[in-house]
Amino acid sequence: MAKVSFYVDGFNLYHAISKLQRPQLKWLTLRVLAASFLEKQDTLVGVTYFTAPMVWNADKYQRHREYITALVAQRVAVVESRFLKSKKYCNGFSRICDFYEEKQTDVAFAVRVLTDAHLGVMDRAILVTADSDQIPLVRQLVESFPALAVHIAAPPGRMREARDLCNAASHRSEISEGRLATCLMPRNVTDETGRIVARCPTSYLPAK
């Protein structure tokens, strides 16, 4: 029996799902997705989602907050970072434009996984990401914790770009579109008292 922790790079997964052009897959229950990787005798000890709300876009921000509320109701730990605005030259408009850069998420991801490894809370770590910036993290885990199984679960369509990351890990797989389709939240998400705390955004509902 193994203790398993599940870590999700939120934007890495979100953008991969967006390319599938099936918006209903964005209303994803991460606990069920995590459970789909467990062996019969395994125990899921934690699911952690890393993200940064897009505060400058009201519609996207509201959808994101709804999703975060739904995840928290399903006992997912959410670690929020932020975007910083900077001004850069934009080739598309041939002028200086505002750009937003995600900050701290990669570091927060690596720090949490390493901390959990040092605390010995897990026997297997499943990392949902294809970000090559996490290669040093995976190498450190493998070197410092030889008994820890490190599994890279690449978001759909990102196995090729995750090749070097996967090579550093002990296990690898790609999350399929079909697997995502079996791990969706109900339209209305309730808390432990039965109260509705989050509703699926209209734009995430499947086309009729």
C-alpha positions as CSV (number, residue, x, y, z in Angstrom):
1,M,0.0,0.0,0.0
2,A,1.4,3.4,-1.0
3,K,0.6,6.9,0.1
4,V,0.1,9.1,-2.9
5,S,0.3,12.9,-3.3
6,F,-1.0,14.6,-6.4
7,Y,0.3,18.0,-7.6
8,V,-1.3,20.0,-10.4
9,D,0.3,22.8,-12.4
10,G,-3.0,24.6,-13.0
11,F,-2.1,26.7,-16.1
12,N,-0.1,23.9,-17.7
13,L,-3.1,21.6,-17.5
14,Y,-5.7,24.4,-18.4
15,H,-3.9,25.4,-21.6
16,A,-3.6,21.8,-22.7
17,I,-7.3,21.3,-22.2
18,S,-8.1,24.5,-24.1
19,K,-6.4,23.1,-27.2
20,L,-8.8,20.1,-27.1
21,Q,-11.7,22.6,-27.8
22,R,-13.9,20.8,-25.3
23,P,-14.6,23.5,-22.7
24,Q,-16.6,21.1,-20.5
25,L,-13.3,19.4,-19.6
26,K,-12.2,22.5,-17.8
27,W,-14.8,21.7,-15.0
28,L,-12.5,19.0,-13.8
29,T,-12.6,17.3,-10.4
30,L,-9.0,16.9,-9.5
31,R,-9.6,14.4,-6.6
32,V,-11.3,12.0,-9.1
33,L,-8.5,12.5,-11.6
34,A,-6.0,11.8,-8.9
35,A,-7.8,8.7,-7.7
36,S,-7.7,7.3,-11.3
37,F,-4.0,6.9,-10.9
38,L,-4.2,4.9,-7.7
39,E,-3.5,1.2,-7.4
40,K,-6.1,-0.9,-5.4
41,Q,-4.3,-0.6,-2.0
42,D,-3.1,3.0,-2.4
43,T,-4.2,5.9,-0.3
44,L,-4.6,9.4,-1.6
45,V,-3.1,11.7,1.0
46,G,-3.4,15.0,-0.7
47,V,-4.2,16.9,-3.9
48,T,-2.7,20.4,-4.4
49,Y,-3.5,22.8,-7.2
50,F,-1.2,25.7,-8.1
51,T,-2.5,28.7,-10.0
52,A,-2.6,32.5,-10.3
53,P,-6.0,34.3,-10.8
54,M,-6.1,36.7,-13.8
55,V,-7.4,39.7,-11.9
56,W,-7.4,42.1,-14.9
57,N,-10.1,40.1,-16.8
58,A,-13.4,40.1,-14.9
59,D,-15.0,37.2,-16.8
60,K,-11.9,34.9,-16.6
61,Y,-11.4,35.9,-13.0
62,Q,-15.0,35.0,-12.0
63,R,-14.8,31.6,-13.8
64,H,-11.5,30.9,-12.1
65,R,-12.8,31.8,-8.6
66,E,-15.8,29.6,-9.2
67,Y,-13.5,26.7,-10.0
68,I,-11.3,27.3,-7.1
69,T,-14.3,27.4,-4.7
70,A,-15.5,24.1,-6.2
71,L,-12.0,22.5,-5.7
72,V,-11.8,23.6,-2.1
73,A,-15.2,22.1,-1.4
74,Q,-13.8,18.8,-2.7
75,R,-10.8,19.0,-0.3
76,V,-8.2,20.2,-2.8
77,A,-5.5,22.4,-1.4
78,V,-5.2,25.5,-3.5
79,V,-1.9,27.5,-3.7
80,E,-2.4,30.9,-5.3
81,S,0.4,33.0,-6.8
82,R,0.0,36.1,-8.9
83,F,0.6,37.9,-12.1
84,L,2.7,41.1,-12.4
85,K,2.1,43.7,-15.1
86,S,5.0,44.9,-17.1
87,K,5.4,47.1,-20.2
88,K,7.2,45.6,-23.2
89,Y,7.4,46.1,-27.0
90,C,4.7,44.3,-28.8
91,N,5.5,43.1,-32.3
92,G,1.9,42.6,-33.1
93,F,1.0,46.2,-32.5
94,S,4.4,47.8,-33.1
95,R,4.3,49.7,-29.8
96,I,4.8,49.3,-26.1
97,C,2.0,47.2,-24.5
98,D,1.0,45.9,-21.1
99,F,2.0,42.3,-20.5
100,Y,1.1,40.1,-17.5
101,E,3.6,37.5,-16.3
102,E,2.8,34.7,-13.9
103,K,5.1,34.8,-10.9
104,Q,6.0,32.3,-8.1
105,T,3.8,29.4,-9.3
106,D,6.7,27.2,-10.4
107,V,8.7,27.9,-7.2
108,A,5.6,27.3,-5.1
109,F,5.1,24.0,-6.9
110,A,8.7,22.8,-6.3
111,V,8.8,24.0,-2.7
112,R,5.6,22.2,-1.8
113,V,6.7,18.9,-3.4
114,L,10.1,19.0,-1.8
115,T,8.7,19.9,1.6
116,D,6.2,17.0,1.5
117,A,9.1,14.7,0.4
118,H,11.2,15.8,3.4
119,L,8.2,15.3,5.7
120,G,7.7,11.8,4.4
121,V,4.0,12.2,3.8
122,M,4.1,10.1,0.6
123,D,5.5,7.1,-1.1
124,R,4.6,8.3,-4.6
125,A,4.4,11.8,-6.0
126,I,2.3,12.4,-9.1
127,L,3.2,15.7,-10.9
128,V,0.7,17.0,-13.5
129,T,2.9,19.2,-15.6
130,A,5.0,19.3,-18.8
131,D,7.0,22.3,-17.6
132,S,10.7,21.7,-18.2
133,D,11.5,24.2,-15.4
134,Q,10.6,21.4,-13.0
135,I,13.4,19.1,-14.2
136,P,15.7,20.2,-11.3
137,L,12.9,19.4,-8.9
138,V,12.5,15.9,-10.3
139,R,16.2,15.2,-10.3
140,Q,16.5,16.4,-6.7
141,L,13.6,14.2,-5.7
142,V,15.2,11.1,-7.4
143,E,18.6,11.8,-5.9
144,S,17.6,12.7,-2.4
145,F,14.6,10.3,-2.0
146,P,15.5,7.1,-3.8
147,A,12.5,5.2,-2.3
148,L,10.1,7.9,-3.6
149,A,8.4,7.0,-6.9
150,V,8.1,10.2,-9.0
151,H,5.4,10.0,-11.7
152,I,5.0,12.7,-14.4
153,A,1.5,12.8,-15.7
154,A,1.8,15.0,-18.7
155,P,-1.3,17.0,-19.7
156,P,-3.0,15.9,-22.9
157,G,-1.0,16.5,-26.1
158,R,2.1,17.5,-24.1
159,M,4.0,14.3,-23.8
160,R,6.6,15.3,-26.5
161,E,7.5,18.6,-24.8
162,A,7.7,16.8,-21.5
163,R,10.2,14.3,-22.8
164,D,13.2,15.5,-20.8
165,L,11.1,16.0,-17.7
166,C,9.7,12.4,-18.0
167,N,13.2,11.0,-18.5
168,A,14.2,12.4,-15.2
169,A,11.3,10.7,-13.4
170,S,10.7,7.1,-12.5
171,H,7.3,6.8,-14.1
172,R,5.5,8.7,-16.9
173,S,2.2,8.8,-18.6
174,E,0.0,11.2,-20.6
175,I,-3.5,12.2,-19.4
176,S,-5.9,11.3,-22.1
177,E,-8.9,13.3,-23.2
178,G,-11.0,10.2,-22.4
179,R,-9.7,10.1,-18.8
180,L,-10.6,13.8,-18.3
181,A,-14.1,13.2,-19.6
182,T,-14.7,10.7,-16.8
183,C,-13.5,13.1,-14.1
184,L,-15.9,16.0,-14.4
185,M,-17.6,17.8,-11.5
186,P,-21.4,18.0,-11.3
187,R,-22.9,21.2,-12.6
188,N,-23.7,22.3,-9.1
189,V,-21.0,21.6,-6.5
190,T,-22.1,21.3,-2.9
191,D,-20.2,21.4,0.4
192,E,-20.4,18.8,3.2
193,T,-23.8,20.3,4.4
194,G,-25.3,20.0,0.9
195,R,-25.2,23.7,0.3
196,I,-24.4,24.7,-3.3
197,V,-21.1,26.6,-3.3
198,A,-20.1,26.7,-6.9
199,R,-21.9,26.4,-10.3
200,C,-20.3,25.4,-13.6
201,P,-19.8,28.5,-15.8
202,T,-22.2,28.6,-18.7
203,S,-19.2,28.7,-21.2
204,Y,-18.1,25.3,-19.8
205,L,-21.3,23.5,-20.4
206,P,-21.3,21.1,-23.4
207,A,-22.9,22.3,-26.6
208,K,-26.4,20.9,-27.1
